[in-house]
Amino acid sequence: MAYSEHLGKRIREAIAHISDVEEKAMMGGLTFMINDKMCIGIIGDEMMCRIDPALQETVLEKTGCRIMDFTGKPMKGYVMVGDSGMKSKRELTYWINLCLDFNKRAKSSKKKSKKQ
C-alpha cells in the first residue's frame, strides 16, 4: 500500500527539531520511531497517532479522527486522522504534539536480547 508522500513531508518538517527519529516501512505505510518507540505513522492518506489512551475518547470527537482498527479490532491508544482533521499546520501540530507528549511516557516495544 502506498502512503502519502505529501503527508510524510509535512510530518518530517514538524519533527525536524527532534534528533532521535527513525523512519521505518511498517504496516504497508511509514512509521516514525522516536526514542525507539512507535510515535506517528502514515497509512494511505491518514496519519496514525499513538496517544495517551486516557485521551482517546475525547479526541475521537475531533474532525477527521477515528479509532485505529488496522487489525480488525480497535487499538487502545491509537487513532487515525484523515485530511479533514489536519488541513492547517496548526491542526497537524496539535496531533503531532499529542503523539510527542505520550512518547515521553510510552513503553518501548524494542526487544531486549536474552542473556545466555
N, CA, C and O atoms as a GROMACS GRO file, in nm:
protein
  464
    1MET      N    1   0.085  -0.118   0.000
    1MET     CA    2   0.000   0.000   0.000
    1MET      C    3   0.090   0.125   0.000
    1MET      O    4   0.183   0.135   0.080
    2ALA      N    5   0.062   0.213  -0.086
    2ALA     CA    6   0.136   0.339  -0.092
    2ALA      C    7   0.088   0.432   0.018
    2ALA      O    8  -0.026   0.422   0.065
    3TYR      N    9   0.174   0.522   0.059
    3TYR     CA   10   0.135   0.621   0.160
    3TYR      C   11   0.158   0.761   0.104
    3TYR      O   12   0.234   0.778   0.009
    4SER      N   13   0.094   0.857   0.163
    4SER     CA   14   0.100   0.994   0.117
    4SER      C   15   0.239   1.055   0.140
    4SER      O   16   0.278   1.079   0.254
    5GLU      N   17   0.312   1.078   0.033
    5GLU     CA   18   0.444   1.142   0.041
    5GLU      C   19   0.429   1.285   0.092
    5GLU      O   20   0.514   1.335   0.166
    6HIS      N   21   0.321   1.350   0.053
    6HIS     CA   22   0.296   1.488   0.098
    6HIS      C   23   0.281   1.493   0.250
    6HIS      O   24   0.338   1.581   0.315
    7LEU      N   25   0.205   1.400   0.305
    7LEU     CA   26   0.188   1.395   0.450
    7LEU      C   27   0.322   1.362   0.517
    7LEU      O   28   0.354   1.418   0.622
    8GLY      N   29   0.399   1.274   0.457
    8GLY     CA   30   0.531   1.242   0.510
    8GLY      C   31   0.619   1.365   0.520
    8GLY      O   32   0.690   1.385   0.619
    9LYS      N   33   0.615   1.448   0.417
    9LYS     CA   34   0.694   1.572   0.416
    9LYS      C   35   0.648   1.666   0.527
    9LYS      O   36   0.730   1.727   0.596
   10ARG      N   37   0.517   1.678   0.543
   10ARG     CA   38   0.462   1.767   0.648
   10ARG      C   39   0.505   1.720   0.787
   10ARG      O   40   0.542   1.801   0.872
   11ILE      N   41   0.502   1.589   0.809
   11ILE     CA   42   0.542   1.535   0.939
   11ILE      C   43   0.691   1.556   0.962
   11ILE      O   44   0.733   1.598   1.070
   12ARG      N   45   0.772   1.526   0.861
   12ARG     CA   46   0.918   1.547   0.873
   12ARG      C   47   0.950   1.691   0.911
   12ARG      O   48   1.034   1.715   0.998
   13GLU      N   49   0.884   1.786   0.847
   13GLU     CA   50   0.907   1.927   0.879
   13GLU      C   51   0.868   1.958   1.023
   13GLU      O   52   0.936   2.035   1.091
   14ALA      N   53   0.759   1.898   1.070
   14ALA     CA   54   0.710   1.926   1.205
   14ALA      C   55   0.799   1.865   1.314
   14ALA      O   56   0.803   1.916   1.426
   15ILE      N   57   0.870   1.757   1.281
   15ILE     CA   58   0.954   1.693   1.383
   15ILE      C   59   1.103   1.710   1.354
   15ILE      O   60   1.187   1.640   1.412
   16ALA      N   61   1.136   1.801   1.265
   16ALA     CA   62   1.277   1.822   1.226
   16ALA      C   63   1.366   1.859   1.344
   16ALA      O   64   1.486   1.834   1.340
   17HIS      N   65   1.309   1.917   1.448
   17HIS     CA   66   1.387   1.958   1.565
   17HIS      C   67   1.422   1.842   1.658
   17HIS      O   68   1.497   1.860   1.754
   18ILE      N   69   1.370   1.724   1.631
   18ILE     CA   70   1.394   1.607   1.716
   18ILE      C   71   1.509   1.526   1.658
   18ILE      O   72   1.511   1.498   1.538
   19SER      N   73   1.605   1.489   1.741
   19SER     CA   74   1.724   1.421   1.691
   19SER      C   75   1.709   1.270   1.679
   19SER      O   76   1.768   1.210   1.588
   20ASP      N   77   1.634   1.207   1.766
   20ASP     CA   78   1.626   1.060   1.766
   20ASP      C   79   1.502   1.010   1.692
   20ASP      O   80   1.411   0.954   1.752
   21VAL      N   81   1.502   1.031   1.559
   21VAL     CA   82   1.390   0.988   1.475
   21VAL      C   83   1.440   0.885   1.375
   21VAL      O   84   1.543   0.905   1.310
   22GLU      N   85   1.368   0.776   1.364
   22GLU     CA   86   1.400   0.674   1.264
   22GLU      C   87   1.272   0.645   1.186
   22GLU      O   88   1.166   0.624   1.244
   23GLU      N   89   1.283   0.643   1.054
   23GLU     CA   90   1.168   0.610   0.970
   23GLU      C   91   1.177   0.463   0.932
   23GLU      O   92   1.283   0.413   0.895
   24LYS      N   93   1.064   0.394   0.943
   24LYS     CA   94   1.057   0.252   0.910
   24LYS      C   95   0.934   0.224   0.826
   24LYS      O   96   0.826   0.275   0.853
   25ALA      N   97   0.952   0.143   0.723
   25ALA     CA   98   0.837   0.094   0.649
   25ALA      C   99   0.769  -0.009   0.738
   25ALA      O  100   0.831  -0.105   0.783
   26MET      N  101   0.639   0.012   0.763
   26MET     CA  102   0.567  -0.075   0.855
   26MET      C  103   0.418  -0.068   0.825
   26MET      O  104   0.367   0.039   0.791
   27MET      N  105   0.350  -0.178   0.838
   27MET     CA  106   0.204  -0.186   0.821
   27MET      C  107   0.160  -0.132   0.684
   27MET      O  108   0.052  -0.076   0.672
   28GLY      N  109   0.242  -0.150   0.583
   28GLY     CA  110   0.206  -0.102   0.450
   28GLY      C  111   0.218   0.048   0.436
   28GLY      O  112   0.170   0.105   0.338
   29GLY      N  113   0.280   0.111   0.531
   29GLY     CA  114   0.295   0.256   0.528
   29GLY      C  115   0.432   0.296   0.581
   29GLY      O  116   0.531   0.226   0.558
   30LEU      N  117   0.437   0.407   0.649
   30LEU     CA  118   0.561   0.459   0.704
   30LEU      C  119   0.538   0.493   0.851
   30LEU      O  120   0.437   0.553   0.887
   31THR      N  121   0.634   0.454   0.934
   31THR     CA  122   0.625   0.482   1.077
   31THR      C  123   0.744   0.565   1.120
   31THR      O  124   0.857   0.539   1.079
   32PHE      N  125   0.718   0.665   1.202
   32PHE     CA  126   0.823   0.748   1.260
   32PHE      C  127   0.845   0.699   1.402
   32PHE      O  128   0.759   0.714   1.489
   33MET      N  129   0.962   0.640   1.424
   33MET     CA  130   1.001   0.592   1.556
   33MET      C  131   1.078   0.706   1.623
   33MET      O  132   1.172   0.760   1.566
   34ILE      N  133   1.039   0.739   1.743
   34ILE     CA  134   1.108   0.843   1.819
   34ILE      C  135   1.149   0.782   1.952
   34ILE      O  136   1.066   0.727   2.024
   35ASN      N  137   1.278   0.791   1.982
   35ASN     CA  138   1.334   0.728   2.103
   35ASN      C  139   1.305   0.578   2.104
   35ASN      O  140   1.273   0.521   2.208
   36ASP      N  141   1.317   0.515   1.986
   36ASP     CA  142   1.294   0.371   1.969
   36ASP      C  143   1.151   0.328   1.999
   36ASP      O  144   1.126   0.212   2.031
   37LYS      N  145   1.055   0.422   1.990
   37LYS     CA  146   0.915   0.390   2.014
   37LYS      C  147   0.830   0.438   1.898
   37LYS      O  148   0.851   0.548   1.846
   38MET      N  149   0.733   0.355   1.857
   38MET     CA  150   0.641   0.397   1.753
   38MET      C  151   0.567   0.520   1.802
   38MET      O  152   0.513   0.522   1.912
   39CYS      N  153   0.565   0.625   1.718
   39CYS     CA  154   0.506   0.752   1.762
   39CYS      C  155   0.400   0.802   1.664
   39CYS      O  156   0.286   0.829   1.703
   40ILE      N  157   0.438   0.813   1.537
   40ILE     CA  158   0.350   0.867   1.433
   40ILE      C  159   0.366   0.779   1.311
   40ILE      O  160   0.473   0.725   1.286
   41GLY      N  161   0.259   0.764   1.235
   41GLY     CA  162   0.269   0.684   1.114
   41GLY      C  163   0.180   0.737   1.005
   41GLY      O  164   0.097   0.825   1.026
   42ILE      N  165   0.199   0.682   0.888
   42ILE     CA  166   0.114   0.714   0.773
   42ILE      C  167   0.067   0.583   0.712
   42ILE      O  168   0.148   0.497   0.678
   43ILE      N  169  -0.062   0.570   0.700
   43ILE     CA  170  -0.122   0.455   0.631
   43ILE      C  171  -0.216   0.514   0.527
   43ILE      O  172  -0.317   0.574   0.562
   44GLY      N  173  -0.182   0.496   0.401
   44GLY     CA  174  -0.259   0.559   0.295
   44GLY      C  175  -0.246   0.709   0.303
   44GLY      O  176  -0.136   0.764   0.298
   45ASP      N  177  -0.360   0.777   0.317
   45ASP     CA  178  -0.361   0.923   0.330
   45ASP      C  179  -0.389   0.968   0.473
   45ASP      O  180  -0.411   1.086   0.498
   46GLU      N  181  -0.388   0.875   0.566
   46GLU     CA  182  -0.419   0.908   0.705
   46GLU      C  183  -0.295   0.904   0.792
   46GLU      O  184  -0.199   0.831   0.764
   47MET      N  185  -0.298   0.984   0.898
   47MET     CA  186  -0.190   0.983   0.996
   47MET      C  187  -0.231   0.896   1.114
   47MET      O  188  -0.339   0.914   1.171
   48MET      N  189  -0.144   0.803   1.149
   48MET     CA  190  -0.165   0.720   1.265
   48MET      C  191  -0.098   0.790   1.383
   48MET      O  192   0.019   0.826   1.377
   49CYS      N  193  -0.174   0.808   1.491
   49CYS     CA  194  -0.123   0.877   1.608
   49CYS      C  195  -0.127   0.785   1.729
   49CYS      O  196  -0.232   0.730   1.763
   50ARG      N  197  -0.012   0.768   1.793
   50ARG     CA  198  -0.006   0.695   1.920
   50ARG      C  199  -0.017   0.799   2.030
   50ARG      O  200   0.072   0.881   2.050
   51ILE      N  201  -0.128   0.792   2.102
   51ILE     CA  202  -0.158   0.894   2.202
   51ILE      C  203  -0.186   0.829   2.338
   51ILE      O  204  -0.197   0.707   2.349
   52ASP      N  205  -0.197   0.912   2.438
   52ASP     CA  206  -0.233   0.865   2.572
   52ASP      C  207  -0.372   0.801   2.563
   52ASP      O  208  -0.468   0.867   2.523
   53PRO      N  209  -0.384   0.674   2.600
   53PRO     CA  210  -0.515   0.608   2.593
   53PRO      C  211  -0.624   0.681   2.670
   53PRO      O  212  -0.742   0.670   2.635
   54ALA      N  213  -0.588   0.755   2.775
   54ALA     CA  214  -0.687   0.829   2.853
   54ALA      C  215  -0.751   0.942   2.772
   54ALA      O  216  -0.859   0.989   2.808
   55LEU      N  217  -0.686   0.985   2.665
   55LEU     CA  218  -0.739   1.093   2.581
   55LEU      C  219  -0.820   1.043   2.461
   55LEU      O  220  -0.881   1.122   2.390
   56GLN      N  221  -0.818   0.914   2.440
   56GLN     CA  222  -0.876   0.859   2.317
   56GLN      C  223  -1.021   0.898   2.295
   56GLN      O  224  -1.056   0.945   2.186
   57GLU      N  225  -1.106   0.882   2.392
   57GLU     CA  226  -1.248   0.913   2.374
   57GLU      C  227  -1.269   1.061   2.341
   57GLU      O  228  -1.354   1.096   2.260
   58THR      N  229  -1.191   1.148   2.403
   58THR     CA  230  -1.203   1.292   2.380
   58THR      C  231  -1.162   1.329   2.238
   58THR      O  232  -1.232   1.405   2.172
   59VAL      N  233  -1.050   1.276   2.191
   59VAL     CA  234  -1.002   1.314   2.057
   59VAL      C  235  -1.086   1.253   1.946
   59VAL      O  236  -1.089   1.305   1.834
   60LEU      N  237  -1.155   1.144   1.975
   60LEU     CA  238  -1.241   1.083   1.873
   60LEU      C  239  -1.355   1.176   1.831
   60LEU      O  240  -1.417   1.156   1.727
   61GLU      N  241  -1.383   1.276   1.912
   61GLU     CA  242  -1.487   1.373   1.878
   61GLU      C  243  -1.437   1.479   1.780
   61GLU      O  244  -1.517   1.555   1.726
   62LYS      N  245  -1.307   1.486   1.758
   62LYS     CA  246  -1.249   1.586   1.669
   62LYS      C  247  -1.269   1.548   1.522
   62LYS      O  248  -1.275   1.430   1.488
   63THR      N  249  -1.280   1.648   1.438
   63THR     CA  250  -1.299   1.629   1.294
   63THR      C  251  -1.187   1.543   1.237
   63THR      O  252  -1.069   1.566   1.263
   64GLY      N  253  -1.226   1.445   1.158
   64GLY     CA  254  -1.130   1.363   1.086
   64GLY      C  255  -1.067   1.251   1.165
   64GLY      O  256  -0.986   1.176   1.111
   65CYS      N  257  -1.101   1.238   1.293
   65CYS     CA  258  -1.039   1.137   1.379
   65CYS      C  259  -1.129   1.014   1.391
   65CYS      O  260  -1.251   1.025   1.405
   66ARG      N  261  -1.066   0.899   1.386
   66ARG     CA  262  -1.139   0.773   1.405
   66ARG      C  263  -1.047   0.675   1.478
   66ARG      O  264  -0.926   0.693   1.483
   67ILE      N  265  -1.108   0.574   1.535
   67ILE     CA  266  -1.033   0.472   1.606
   67ILE      C  267  -0.947   0.394   1.505
   67ILE      O  268  -0.988   0.371   1.392
   68MET      N  269  -0.829   0.355   1.547
   68MET     CA  270  -0.746   0.271   1.461
   68MET      C  271  -0.791   0.127   1.479
   68MET      O  272  -0.790   0.074   1.590
   69ASP      N  273  -0.831   0.066   1.370
   69ASP     CA  274  -0.876  -0.073   1.374
   69ASP      C  275  -0.807  -0.153   1.264
   69ASP      O  276  -0.869  -0.234   1.195
   70PHE      N  277  -0.680  -0.128   1.251
   70PHE     CA  278  -0.599  -0.189   1.145
   70PHE      C  279  -0.607  -0.341   1.147
   70PHE      O  280  -0.607  -0.404   1.041
   71THR      N  281  -0.613  -0.401   1.263
   71THR     CA  282  -0.616  -0.546   1.275
   71THR      C  283  -0.759  -0.601   1.278
   71THR      O  284  -0.778  -0.721   1.296
   72GLY      N  285  -0.858  -0.514   1.261
   72GLY     CA  286  -0.997  -0.557   1.267
   72GLY      C  287  -1.060  -0.536   1.404
   72GLY      O  288  -1.181  -0.554   1.420
   73LYS      N  289  -0.978  -0.497   1.501
   73LYS     CA  290  -1.032  -0.464   1.632
   73LYS      C  291  -0.973  -0.331   1.676
   73LYS      O  292  -0.860  -0.298   1.638
   74PRO      N  293  -1.047  -0.253   1.755
   74PRO     CA  294  -0.998  -0.122   1.799
   74PRO      C  295  -0.868  -0.136   1.878
   74PRO      O  296  -0.852  -0.228   1.958
   75MET      N  297  -0.777  -0.044   1.853
   75MET     CA  298  -0.649  -0.046   1.923
   75MET      C  299  -0.644   0.072   2.021
   75MET      O  300  -0.647   0.188   1.980
   76LYS      N  301  -0.637   0.041   2.147
   76LYS     CA  302  -0.636   0.144   2.252
   76LYS      C  303  -0.508   0.226   2.243
   76LYS      O  304  -0.397   0.173   2.235
   77GLY      N  305  -0.526   0.359   2.244
   77GLY     CA  306  -0.411   0.448   2.239
   77GLY      C  307  -0.365   0.482   2.098
   77GLY      O  308  -0.263   0.550   2.081
   78TYR      N  309  -0.438   0.436   1.998
   78TYR     CA  310  -0.404   0.466   1.859
   78TYR      C  311  -0.528   0.520   1.787
   78TYR      O  312  -0.636   0.461   1.795
   79VAL      N  313  -0.511   0.631   1.717
   79VAL     CA  314  -0.618   0.685   1.635
   79VAL      C  315  -0.564   0.718   1.496
   79VAL      O  316  -0.444   0.734   1.477
   80MET      N  317  -0.655   0.726   1.402
   80MET     CA  318  -0.623   0.766   1.266
   80MET      C  319  -0.685   0.903   1.242
   80MET      O  320  -0.798   0.930   1.284
   81VAL      N  321  -0.610   0.989   1.175
   81VAL     CA  322  -0.658   1.123   1.146
   81VAL      C  323  -0.654   1.144   0.995
   81VAL      O  324  -0.549   1.132   0.932
   82GLY      N  325  -0.770   1.174   0.939
   82GLY     CA  326  -0.780   1.200   0.796
   82GLY      C  327  -0.748   1.345   0.764
   82GLY      O  328  -0.730   1.428   0.853
   83ASP      N  329  -0.740   1.373   0.636
   83ASP     CA  330  -0.704   1.507   0.589
   83ASP      C  331  -0.793   1.616   0.648
   83ASP      O  332  -0.745   1.726   0.677
   84SER      N  333  -0.921   1.588   0.666
   84SER     CA  334  -1.012   1.691   0.719
   84SER      C  335  -0.977   1.733   0.861
   84SER      O  336  -1.021   1.839   0.906
   85GLY      N  337  -0.898   1.653   0.932
   85GLY     CA  338  -0.861   1.686   1.068
   85GLY      C  339  -0.723   1.747   1.083
   85GLY      O  340  -0.679   1.778   1.194
   86MET      N  341  -0.654   1.765   0.968
   86MET     CA  342  -0.518   1.821   0.976
   86MET      C  343  -0.486   1.906   0.853
   86MET      O  344  -0.374   1.903   0.801
   87LYS      N  345  -0.585   1.981   0.810
   87LYS     CA  346  -0.565   2.066   0.692
   87LYS      C  347  -0.464   2.176   0.718
   87LYS      O  348  -0.378   2.203   0.633
   88SER      N  349  -0.472   2.239   0.833
   88SER     CA  350  -0.381   2.350   0.863
   88SER      C  351  -0.257   2.300   0.936
   88SER      O  352  -0.257   2.190   0.992
   89LYS      N  353  -0.154   2.381   0.936
   89LYS     CA  354  -0.032   2.349   1.010
   89LYS      C  355  -0.064   2.339   1.158
   89LYS      O  356  -0.010   2.253   1.228
   90ARG      N  357  -0.152   2.426   1.206
   90ARG     CA  358  -0.191   2.426   1.347
   90ARG      C  359  -0.258   2.293   1.386
   90ARG      O  360  -0.230   2.238   1.492
   91GLU      N  361  -0.347   2.244   1.300
   91GLU     CA  362  -0.414   2.117   1.329
   91GLU      C  363  -0.314   2.001   1.328
   91GLU      O  364  -0.318   1.915   1.416
   92LEU      N  365  -0.226   1.999   1.230
   92LEU     CA  366  -0.124   1.894   1.223
   92LEU      C  367  -0.037   1.898   1.348
   92LEU      O  368  -0.007   1.794   1.406
   93THR      N  369   0.003   2.017   1.388
   93THR     CA  370   0.087   2.034   1.507
   93THR      C  371   0.017   1.984   1.633
   93THR      O  372   0.081   1.925   1.720
   94TYR      N  373  -0.113   2.005   1.642
   94TYR     CA  374  -0.191   1.955   1.756
   94TYR      C  375  -0.172   1.804   1.770
   94TYR      O  376  -0.140   1.755   1.878
   95TRP      N  377  -0.193   1.732   1.660
   95TRP     CA  378  -0.184   1.586   1.664
   95TRP      C  379  -0.041   1.540   1.691
   95TRP      O  380  -0.020   1.448   1.770
   96ILE      N  381   0.054   1.602   1.628
   96ILE     CA  382   0.193   1.563   1.650
   96ILE      C  383   0.234   1.588   1.795
   96ILE      O  384   0.304   1.506   1.854
   97ASN      N  385   0.190   1.699   1.852
   97ASN     CA  386   0.222   1.726   1.992
   97ASN      C  387   0.160   1.624   2.086
   97ASN      O  388   0.221   1.588   2.187
   98LEU      N  389   0.038   1.576   2.056
   98LEU     CA  390  -0.021   1.469   2.137
   98LEU      C  391   0.066   1.344   2.133
   98LEU      O  392   0.088   1.279   2.234
   99CYS      N  393   0.115   1.312   2.014
   99CYS     CA  394   0.200   1.194   1.997
   99CYS      C  395   0.333   1.211   2.071
   99CYS      O  396   0.377   1.120   2.141
  100LEU      N  397   0.394   1.326   2.055
  100LEU     CA  398   0.524   1.351   2.119
  100LEU      C  399   0.511   1.352   2.271
  100LEU      O  400   0.600   1.303   2.341
  101ASP      N  401   0.403   1.408   2.322
  101ASP     CA  402   0.381   1.411   2.466
  101ASP      C  403   0.370   1.270   2.522
  101ASP      O  404   0.432   1.238   2.624
  102PHE      N  405   0.293   1.185   2.456
  102PHE     CA  406   0.277   1.048   2.505
  102PHE      C  407   0.405   0.968   2.485
  102PHE      O  408   0.434   0.879   2.565
  103ASN      N  409   0.481   0.998   2.381
  103ASN     CA  410   0.604   0.924   2.353
  103ASN      C  411   0.701   0.930   2.471
  103ASN      O  412   0.775   0.835   2.496
  104LYS      N  413   0.700   1.039   2.543
  104LYS     CA  414   0.789   1.053   2.659
  104LYS      C  415   0.756   0.950   2.767
  104LYS      O  416   0.845   0.909   2.842
  105ARG      N  417   0.630   0.908   2.775
  105ARG     CA  418   0.585   0.816   2.879
  105ARG      C  419   0.560   0.674   2.828
  105ARG      O  420   0.547   0.580   2.907
  106ALA      N  421   0.552   0.659   2.697
  106ALA     CA  422   0.519   0.529   2.638
  106ALA      C  423   0.632   0.429   2.661
  106ALA      O  424   0.749   0.465   2.669
  107LYS      N  425   0.593   0.305   2.670
  107LYS     CA  426   0.693   0.199   2.684
  107LYS      C  427   0.745   0.160   2.546
  107LYS      O  428   0.670   0.156   2.448
  108SER      N  429   0.871   0.133   2.541
  108SER     CA  430   0.932   0.090   2.416
  108SER      C  431   0.897  -0.056   2.391
  108SER      O  432   0.894  -0.136   2.485
  109SER      N  433   0.870  -0.089   2.268
  109SER     CA  434   0.844  -0.229   2.235
  109SER      C  435   0.970  -0.294   2.179
  109SER      O  436   0.966  -0.404   2.124
  110LYS      N  437   1.082  -0.224   2.193
  110LYS     CA  438   1.210  -0.275   2.144
  110LYS      C  439   1.242  -0.404   2.220
  110LYS      O  440   1.238  -0.409   2.343
  111LYS      N  441   1.272  -0.508   2.143
  111LYS     CA  442   1.300  -0.637   2.205
  111LYS      C  443   1.438  -0.635   2.268
  111LYS      O  444   1.536  -0.588   2.209
  112LYS      N  445   1.443  -0.687   2.388
  112LYS     CA  446   1.569  -0.695   2.461
  112LYS      C  447   1.634  -0.828   2.428
  112LYS      O  448   1.567  -0.931   2.415
  113SER      N  449   1.765  -0.826   2.416
  113SER     CA  450   1.834  -0.952   2.388
  113SER      C  451   1.835  -1.037   2.512
  113SER      O  452   1.846  -0.988   2.625
  114LYS      N  453   1.822  -1.166   2.490
  114LYS     CA  454   1.821  -1.261   2.602
  114LYS      C  455   1.965  -1.292   2.642
  114LYS      O  456   2.052  -1.312   2.558
  115LYS      N  457   1.987  -1.296   2.774
  115LYS     CA  458   2.118  -1.333   2.825
  115LYS      C  459   2.131  -1.483   2.821
  115LYS      O  460   2.035  -1.557   2.847
  116GLN      N  461   2.248  -1.527   2.789
  116GLN     CA  462   2.269  -1.673   2.782
  116GLN      C  463   2.333  -1.726   2.906
  116GLN      O  464   2.358  -1.846   2.916
   0.00000   0.00000   0.00000
